[in-house]
Amino acid sequence: MIKPSVPRATRANPFGIAYGYGRVPDLEHEVAAPKPLIAVLDDDPTTLRGIARLLSIHGFDVKPFSSPSSFLMEIESLCPACLIADLWMPDLTGLDVQRELAQRGLSCPVVFLTGGGDIRLSVQAMRGGAVDFLTKPFEQDDLLCAIERAVI
């Protein structure tokens, strides 16, 4: 007679909890996959903090930027998996940032957020390679799905 596998208590799993199909993970030796880095660019501090918090909760590493110039100074050393960019900002627009990335030969998927966009701007953004163009206020799931498409 074969005995069913019963999880045993270990230091990593002190209660002997089974994790799917009777496998007990070795938490001390398993290495988690690196989290994708998402750059968030928005001149509104409340929106910037809110998006950064949302993405952190969902397991992303986040680097917030409040101005396009600060983002463009760090982009080459940063190598984000995705950029979430506000369309309208004081010194440069999100479309200007997208064009600058292309001129530098940097491929960084962009998800645009805007409080006031139109069809012409969304078409321009998508032709420039944007992953999505969301209007504020946006649904959290819409943003998360856009990021998932960008980093996969």
KEKOL-815437 format. One line per field, with one value per atom (N, C-alpha, C): chain; atom name; x, y, z. Coordinates in Angstrom, 3 decimals, always signed. Layout:
ch = c(A,...);
at = c(CA,...);
c1 = c(X,...);
c2 = c(Y,...);
c3 = c(Z,...);
REM end
This chain:
ch = c(A,A,A,A,A,A,A,A,A,A,A,A,A,A,A,A,A,A,A,A,A,A,A,A,A,A,A,A,A,A,A,A,A,A,A,A,A,A,A,A,A,A,A,A,A,A,A,A,A,A,A,A,A,A,A,A,A,A,A,A,A,A,A,A,A,A,A,A,A,A,A,A,A,A,A,A,A,A,A,A,A,A,A,A,A,A,A,A,A,A,A,A,A,A,A,A,A,A,A,A,A,A,A,A,A,A,A,A,A,A,A,A,A,A,A,A,A,A,A,A,A,A,A,A,A,A,A,A,A,A,A,A,A,A,A,A,A,A,A,A,A,A,A,A,A,A,A,A,A,A,A,A,A,A,A,A,A,A,A,A,A,A,A,A,A,A,A,A,A,A,A,A,A,A,A,A,A,A,A,A,A,A,A,A,A,A,A,A,A,A,A,A,A,A,A,A,A,A,A,A,A,A,A,A,A,A,A,A,A,A,A,A,A,A,A,A,A,A,A,A,A,A,A,A,A,A,A,A,A,A,A,A,A,A,A,A,A,A,A,A,A,A,A,A,A,A,A,A,A,A,A,A,A,A,A,A,A,A,A,A,A,A,A,A,A,A,A,A,A,A,A,A,A,A,A,A,A,A,A,A,A,A,A,A,A,A,A,A,A,A,A,A,A,A,A,A,A,A,A,A,A,A,A,A,A,A,A,A,A,A,A,A,A,A,A,A,A,A,A,A,A,A,A,A,A,A,A,A,A,A,A,A,A,A,A,A,A,A,A,A,A,A,A,A,A,A,A,A,A,A,A,A,A,A,A,A,A,A,A,A,A,A,A,A,A,A,A,A,A,A,A,A,A,A,A,A,A,A,A,A,A,A,A,A,A,A,A,A,A,A,A,A,A,A,A,A,A,A,A,A,A,A,A,A,A,A,A,A,A,A,A,A,A,A,A,A,A,A,A,A,A,A,A,A,A,A,A,A,A,A,A,A,A,A,A,A,A,A,A,A,A,A,A,A,A,A,A,A,A,A,A,A,A,A,A,A);
at = c(N,CA,C,N,CA,C,N,CA,C,N,CA,C,N,CA,C,N,CA,C,N,CA,C,N,CA,C,N,CA,C,N,CA,C,N,CA,C,N,CA,C,N,CA,C,N,CA,C,N,CA,C,N,CA,C,N,CA,C,N,CA,C,N,CA,C,N,CA,C,N,CA,C,N,CA,C,N,CA,C,N,CA,C,N,CA,C,N,CA,C,N,CA,C,N,CA,C,N,CA,C,N,CA,C,N,CA,C,N,CA,C,N,CA,C,N,CA,C,N,CA,C,N,CA,C,N,CA,C,N,CA,C,N,CA,C,N,CA,C,N,CA,C,N,CA,C,N,CA,C,N,CA,C,N,CA,C,N,CA,C,N,CA,C,N,CA,C,N,CA,C,N,CA,C,N,CA,C,N,CA,C,N,CA,C,N,CA,C,N,CA,C,N,CA,C,N,CA,C,N,CA,C,N,CA,C,N,CA,C,N,CA,C,N,CA,C,N,CA,C,N,CA,C,N,CA,C,N,CA,C,N,CA,C,N,CA,C,N,CA,C,N,CA,C,N,CA,C,N,CA,C,N,CA,C,N,CA,C,N,CA,C,N,CA,C,N,CA,C,N,CA,C,N,CA,C,N,CA,C,N,CA,C,N,CA,C,N,CA,C,N,CA,C,N,CA,C,N,CA,C,N,CA,C,N,CA,C,N,CA,C,N,CA,C,N,CA,C,N,CA,C,N,CA,C,N,CA,C,N,CA,C,N,CA,C,N,CA,C,N,CA,C,N,CA,C,N,CA,C,N,CA,C,N,CA,C,N,CA,C,N,CA,C,N,CA,C,N,CA,C,N,CA,C,N,CA,C,N,CA,C,N,CA,C,N,CA,C,N,CA,C,N,CA,C,N,CA,C,N,CA,C,N,CA,C,N,CA,C,N,CA,C,N,CA,C,N,CA,C,N,CA,C,N,CA,C,N,CA,C,N,CA,C,N,CA,C,N,CA,C,N,CA,C,N,CA,C,N,CA,C,N,CA,C,N,CA,C,N,CA,C,N,CA,C,N,CA,C,N,CA,C,N,CA,C,N,CA,C,N,CA,C,N,CA,C,N,CA,C,N,CA,C,N,CA,C,N,CA,C,N,CA,C,N,CA,C,N,CA,C,N,CA,C,N,CA,C,N,CA,C,N,CA,C,N,CA,C,N,CA,C);
c1 = c(+0.828,+0.000,+0.888,+0.538,+1.298,+0.671,+1.530,+1.042,+0.993,-0.051,-0.082,+1.007,+1.516,+2.558,+1.965,+2.550,+2.096,+3.213,+2.887,+3.946,+4.500,+5.788,+6.410,+6.784,+6.832,+7.211,+8.715,+9.100,+10.512,+10.672,+11.905,+12.121,+11.464,+11.506,+10.908,+9.389,+8.871,+7.429,+7.057,+7.034,+6.897,+5.580,+4.551,+3.259,+2.964,+3.905,+3.721,+2.587,+2.424,+1.334,+1.691,+0.757,+0.968,+0.717,+1.595,+1.460,+1.243,+0.032,-0.276,+0.426,-0.306,+0.203,+1.174,+1.027,+1.852,+3.267,+3.598,+4.960,+5.118,+6.176,+6.504,+7.707,+7.522,+8.638,+9.759,+10.954,+12.124,+12.374,+11.756,+11.795,+13.186,+14.060,+15.408,+16.280,+15.950,+16.825,+16.210,+14.886,+14.259,+14.458,+14.748,+14.982,+13.769,+13.226,+12.074,+12.516,+11.616,+11.909,+12.002,+12.903,+13.015,+11.720,+11.397,+10.200,+10.493,+9.560,+9.777,+9.785,+10.661,+10.740,+9.819,+8.915,+7.985,+8.313,+8.568,+8.790,+7.437,+7.142,+5.887,+6.226,+5.671,+5.961,+4.662,+4.509,+3.310,+3.652,+3.215,+3.511,+2.579,+1.513,+0.598,+1.064,+1.492,+2.049,+1.062,-0.217,-1.217,-1.356,-1.437,-1.535,-0.269,+0.880,+2.164,+2.247,+1.912,+1.933,+0.921,-0.277,-1.315,-0.926,-0.388,+0.029,+1.202,+2.161,+3.317,+2.859,+1.929,+1.423,+0.690,-0.160,-0.903,+0.052,+1.061,+1.990,+2.852,+3.249,+4.028,+3.221,+1.958,+1.079,+0.982,+1.032,+0.913,+2.266,+3.300,+4.571,+5.557,+5.341,+6.285,+7.252,+8.468,+9.378,+8.992,+8.930,+8.447,+9.462,+9.692,+10.540,+9.683,+9.243,+8.407,+9.232,+8.706,+9.319,+8.245,+8.564,+7.589,+7.805,+8.890,+9.126,+9.773,+9.438,+10.046,+11.561,+12.076,+13.524,+14.263,+13.716,+14.376,+14.314,+13.207,+13.101,+14.123,+14.210,+15.114,+16.582,+16.903,+18.290,+18.666,+17.704,+18.002,+17.655,+16.962,+16.395,+17.448,+18.588,+19.565,+20.167,+20.283,+20.799,+19.687,+18.456,+17.313,+16.798,+16.636,+16.117,+14.799,+13.745,+12.479,+11.812,+10.996,+10.243,+9.094,+8.666,+7.528,+7.546,+7.006,+6.826,+5.345,+4.860,+3.500,+3.664,+3.126,+3.377,+2.085,+2.029,+0.951,+1.155,+0.086,+0.206,+0.568,-0.080,+0.117,+0.929,+2.127,+3.009,+3.595,+4.079,+4.513,+5.631,+6.758,+7.880,+7.851,+7.499,+7.381,+6.111,+5.523,+4.363,+4.837,+3.942,+4.264,+4.656,+4.024,+4.379,+5.802,+6.216,+7.601,+8.583,+8.238,+9.089,+9.172,+8.031,+8.002,+8.898,+8.819,+9.672,+11.150,+11.465,+12.857,+13.417,+12.603,+13.040,+13.359,+12.494,+12.709,+13.973,+14.209,+15.402,+16.680,+16.612,+17.780,+17.927,+16.975,+17.031,+16.687,+15.943,+15.556,+14.151,+14.027,+12.704,+12.135,+11.181,+10.522,+9.032,+8.259,+6.822,+6.205,+5.293,+4.675,+3.168,+2.656,+1.222,+0.920,+0.065,-0.271,-1.503,-1.466,-2.615,-2.898,-4.160,-4.474,-5.829,-5.906,-7.174,-7.907,-7.228,-7.861,-7.221,-7.546,-6.994,-8.096,-7.679,-8.659,-8.204,-9.004,-8.716,-7.419,-7.201,-5.985,-4.728,-4.742,-3.585,-3.401,-4.506,-4.379,-3.853,-4.276,-3.761,-2.270,-1.890,-0.471,+0.369,-0.141,+0.581,+0.710,-0.370,-0.342,+0.571,+0.572,+1.491,+2.943,+3.167,+4.515,+4.927,+4.021,+4.353,+3.782,+2.873,+2.278,+1.508,+1.532,+0.809,-0.668,-0.946,-2.331,-2.415,-3.639,-3.926,-5.167,-4.962,-6.057,-6.413,-7.701,-8.131,-8.323,-7.983,-8.174,-9.599,-10.249,-9.807,-9.881,-8.930,-8.843,-9.194,-9.588,-9.830,-8.484,-8.264,-7.008,-6.733,-7.757,-7.575,-7.126,-7.633,-7.213,-5.725,-5.266,-3.843,-2.991,-3.403,-2.640,-2.591,-3.687,-3.699,-2.784,-2.782,-1.898,-0.433,-0.104,+1.270,+1.641,+0.725,+0.990,+1.289,+0.519,+0.791,+2.143,+2.522,+3.790,+4.997,+4.922,+6.106,+6.202,+5.182,+5.241,+5.802);
c2 = c(-1.159,+0.000,+1.244,+2.222,+3.461,+4.495,+5.105,+6.150,+7.476,+8.263,+9.576,+10.469,+11.349,+12.264,+13.301,+13.417,+14.386,+15.388,+16.684,+17.669,+17.585,+17.769,+17.724,+19.138,+19.328,+20.641,+20.820,+21.979,+22.339,+23.761,+24.230,+25.606,+26.596,+26.310,+27.197,+27.070,+25.935,+25.670,+25.034,+25.813,+25.247,+24.535,+24.789,+24.161,+23.017,+22.703,+21.586,+21.823,+23.060,+23.403,+22.919,+22.261,+21.769,+22.886,+23.019,+24.021,+23.318,+23.093,+22.496,+21.180,+20.171,+18.842,+18.297,+18.716,+18.170,+18.690,+19.672,+20.210,+21.255,+21.130,+22.117,+22.902,+24.192,+24.942,+25.142,+25.160,+25.428,+26.932,+27.686,+29.135,+29.707,+28.971,+29.480,+29.416,+28.532,+28.324,+28.725,+28.921,+29.322,+30.813,+31.196,+32.590,+33.117,+34.211,+34.804,+35.466,+35.449,+36.119,+37.621,+38.293,+39.739,+40.446,+41.486,+42.256,+43.237,+43.382,+44.371,+45.788,+46.623,+48.014,+48.845,+49.572,+50.429,+51.874,+52.688,+54.122,+54.814,+55.697,+56.441,+57.918,+58.577,+59.982,+60.776,+61.607,+62.440,+63.661,+64.837,+66.060,+66.273,+65.493,+65.596,+64.652,+65.200,+64.346,+63.314,+63.659,+62.717,+61.519,+61.787,+60.697,+59.858,+60.514,+59.820,+58.863,+59.340,+58.488,+57.354,+57.662,+56.636,+55.506,+55.850,+54.821,+54.029,+54.717,+54.025,+53.038,+53.436,+52.555,+51.354,+51.609,+50.526,+49.492,+49.958,+49.030,+48.287,+48.959,+48.286,+47.169,+47.434,+46.412,+45.202,+45.433,+44.341,+43.746,+44.033,+43.339,+43.951,+45.175,+45.821,+46.700,+46.816,+47.844,+49.117,+50.227,+51.471,+52.582,+53.345,+54.542,+55.719,+56.580,+57.720,+58.927,+59.663,+60.893,+61.963,+63.159,+64.246,+65.183,+64.966,+65.804,+64.981,+65.312,+64.608,+64.761,+65.933,+66.130,+65.209,+65.019,+64.109,+62.666,+62.291,+60.950,+60.753,+61.716,+61.578,+61.576,+62.223,+62.193,+60.803,+60.054,+58.753,+57.550,+57.746,+56.617,+55.605,+56.052,+55.108,+54.204,+54.688,+53.832,+53.050,+53.442,+52.853,+51.572,+51.575,+50.444,+49.896,+50.723,+50.209,+49.256,+48.346,+47.421,+48.147,+49.270,+50.009,+51.416,+52.362,+53.730,+54.046,+54.543,+55.070,+56.578,+57.253,+58.686,+59.473,+60.576,+61.534,+62.195,+62.527,+63.156,+64.633,+65.346,+66.789,+67.128,+67.660,+68.111,+69.458,+70.257,+71.624,+71.777,+71.071,+71.334,+70.514,+69.261,+68.393,+67.558,+67.192,+66.305,+64.850,+63.954,+62.532,+62.099,+62.710,+62.389,+62.850,+63.988,+64.448,+63.447,+62.923,+61.931,+60.664,+60.239,+59.049,+59.252,+60.425,+60.730,+60.748,+61.309,+61.366,+59.964,+59.081,+57.690,+57.051,+57.275,+56.708,+57.283,+58.601,+59.225,+58.680,+58.312,+57.735,+56.244,+55.672,+54.242,+53.361,+53.900,+53.139,+52.578,+51.285,+50.680,+50.477,+51.305,+51.232,+51.367,+50.300,+50.396,+51.501,+52.261,+53.391,+53.175,+53.438,+53.491,+54.940,+55.578,+56.974,+57.099,+58.112,+58.493,+59.956,+60.299,+61.696,+62.066,+63.296,+63.832,+64.523,+64.763,+65.460,+65.094,+63.962,+63.528,+63.467,+63.381,+63.229,+62.102,+61.816,+60.702,+60.940,+62.168,+62.479,+62.183,+62.580,+62.333,+60.853,+60.154,+58.718,+57.971,+58.364,+57.739,+58.033,+59.267,+59.650,+58.824,+58.643,+57.868,+56.407,+55.833,+54.425,+54.225,+55.164,+55.074,+55.175,+55.878,+55.990,+54.766,+53.795,+52.545,+52.384,+53.273,+53.156,+51.843,+51.294,+50.060,+50.356,+51.475,+51.837,+53.331,+53.841,+55.252,+55.314,+55.576,+55.539,+56.950,+57.173,+58.477,+58.436,+59.566,+59.710,+60.182,+59.707,+58.639,+57.298,+56.438,+55.139,+54.035,+52.906,+51.718,+51.056,+50.654,+50.010,+48.787,+47.990,+46.783,+47.123,+48.223,+48.625,+48.960,+49.675,+50.008,+48.756,+47.882,+46.652,+45.766,+45.684,+44.882,+45.502,+46.830,+47.500,+47.248,+47.298,+47.036,+45.590,+44.687,+43.269,+43.065,+43.711,+43.612,+44.208,+45.269,+45.948,+45.128,+44.443,+43.757,+42.314,+41.805,+40.417,+40.387);
c3 = c(+0.000,+0.000,+0.000,-0.865,-0.976,-0.058,+0.760,+1.653,+0.901,+1.129,+0.493,+1.072,+0.224,+0.651,+1.596,+2.752,+3.741,+3.945,+3.845,+4.042,+5.454,+5.546,+6.857,+7.284,+8.571,+9.098,+8.936,+8.450,+8.313,+8.832,+8.864,+9.308,+8.350,+7.057,+6.066,+6.048,+6.489,+6.476,+7.812,+8.901,+10.241,+10.497,+9.705,+9.953,+8.999,+8.126,+7.201,+6.220,+5.768,+4.851,+3.452,+2.814,+1.457,+0.464,-0.518,-1.560,-2.886,-3.265,-4.566,-4.800,-5.081,-5.403,-4.359,-3.117,-2.050,-2.006,-2.843,-2.872,-1.777,-1.017,-0.003,-0.526,-0.813,-1.390,-0.384,-0.895,-0.084,-0.170,+0.726,+0.656,+0.871,+1.506,+1.746,+0.501,-0.437,-1.581,-2.914,-2.951,-4.204,-4.402,-5.638,-5.957,-6.710,-6.240,-6.900,-8.201,-9.176,-10.442,-10.193,-10.905,-10.701,-11.095,-10.365,-10.647,-11.774,-12.715,-13.771,-13.188,-13.718,-13.298,-14.182,-13.561,-14.279,-13.920,-14.935,-14.729,-14.861,-13.922,-13.945,-14.038,-15.048,-15.314,-15.293,-14.271,-14.152,-13.315,-13.741,-13.001,-11.810,-11.713,-10.580,-9.471,-8.315,-7.255,-6.706,-6.661,-6.150,-7.083,-8.373,-9.356,-9.339,-9.264,-9.245,-8.056,-6.871,-5.673,-5.772,-6.271,-6.374,-7.314,-8.470,-9.429,-8.868,-8.259,-7.681,-6.611,-5.775,-4.716,-5.323,-6.312,-6.965,-7.560,-8.266,-8.923,-7.915,-6.854,-5.806,-5.161,-4.898,-4.308,-5.220,-6.535,-7.496,-7.897,-7.126,-7.298,-8.265,-8.688,-9.603,-8.822,-9.333,-8.851,-9.596,-8.896,-9.489,-9.280,-10.330,-10.245,-10.711,-9.771,-10.154,-10.600,-11.570,-12.062,-12.165,-11.687,-11.734,-12.920,-13.674,-14.855,-15.965,-17.215,-18.341,-18.379,-18.007,-18.072,-17.099,-15.889,-14.942,-15.440,-16.062,-16.630,-17.749,-18.652,-19.800,-19.383,-18.253,-17.767,-17.251,-16.728,-16.126,-16.990,-18.080,-18.836,-19.285,-19.742,-20.294,-19.235,-18.010,-16.939,-16.255,-16.494,-15.805,-16.465,-17.761,-18.536,-17.980,-17.924,-17.412,-18.398,-17.861,-18.710,-19.395,-18.792,-19.319,-18.744,-19.496,-19.040,-19.038,-17.912,-17.839,-17.825,-18.838,-18.979,-19.123,-18.382,-18.557,-19.917,-20.574,-21.886,-21.765,-20.858,-20.740,-19.503,-19.733,-18.653,-19.063,-18.097,-18.398,-19.434,-19.281,-20.184,-21.472,-21.404,-22.580,-22.438,-23.558,-23.486,-23.459,-23.130,-23.177,-24.584,-25.596,-26.985,-27.301,-26.741,-26.918,-26.306,-25.142,-24.477,-25.321,-25.860,-26.720,-27.942,-28.572,-29.731,-29.349,-28.180,-27.714,-27.494,-26.927,-26.741,-28.083,-29.072,-30.406,-31.041,-30.891,-31.466,-30.843,-29.563,-28.884,-29.152,-29.861,-30.164,-28.976,-28.035,-26.840,-27.022,-26.847,-26.963,-25.565,-25.234,-23.940,-24.217,-23.978,-24.221,-23.363,-23.957,-23.269,-23.147,-21.946,-21.706,-21.358,-22.154,-21.918,-21.045,-20.162,-19.340,-19.640,-19.770,-20.012,-19.447,-18.974,-18.515,-19.639,-20.731,-21.853,-23.166,-23.683,-24.960,-26.000,-27.233,-28.305,-29.232,-30.204,-31.113,-31.868,-32.325,-33.085,-32.259,-30.984,-30.118,-29.814,-29.608,-29.324,-30.545,-31.731,-32.956,-33.104,-32.822,-32.904,-31.924,-30.711,-29.699,-30.126,-30.631,-31.037,-32.252,-33.175,-34.319,-33.876,-32.770,-32.216,-31.417,-31.296,-30.618,-29.224,-28.824,-27.487,-27.356,-26.157,-25.866,-25.641,-24.969,-24.678,-24.417,-24.450,-24.260,-23.380,-22.082,-21.117,-20.667,-20.431,-19.947,-18.433,-17.791,-16.353,-16.107,-15.101,-14.200,-14.922,-14.651,-15.319,-14.328,-14.863,-14.039,-13.757,-12.523,-12.145,-13.013,-13.268,-14.082,-15.502,-16.051,-17.397,-17.426,-16.403,-16.332,-16.148,-15.250,-15.001,-16.243,-16.977,-18.211,-19.270,-19.362,-20.322,-19.981,-18.695,-18.275,-18.565,-18.317,-18.604,-20.079,-20.949,-22.395,-22.733,-22.042,-22.339,-21.934,-20.796,-20.299,-20.772,-21.414,-21.913,-23.310);
REM end
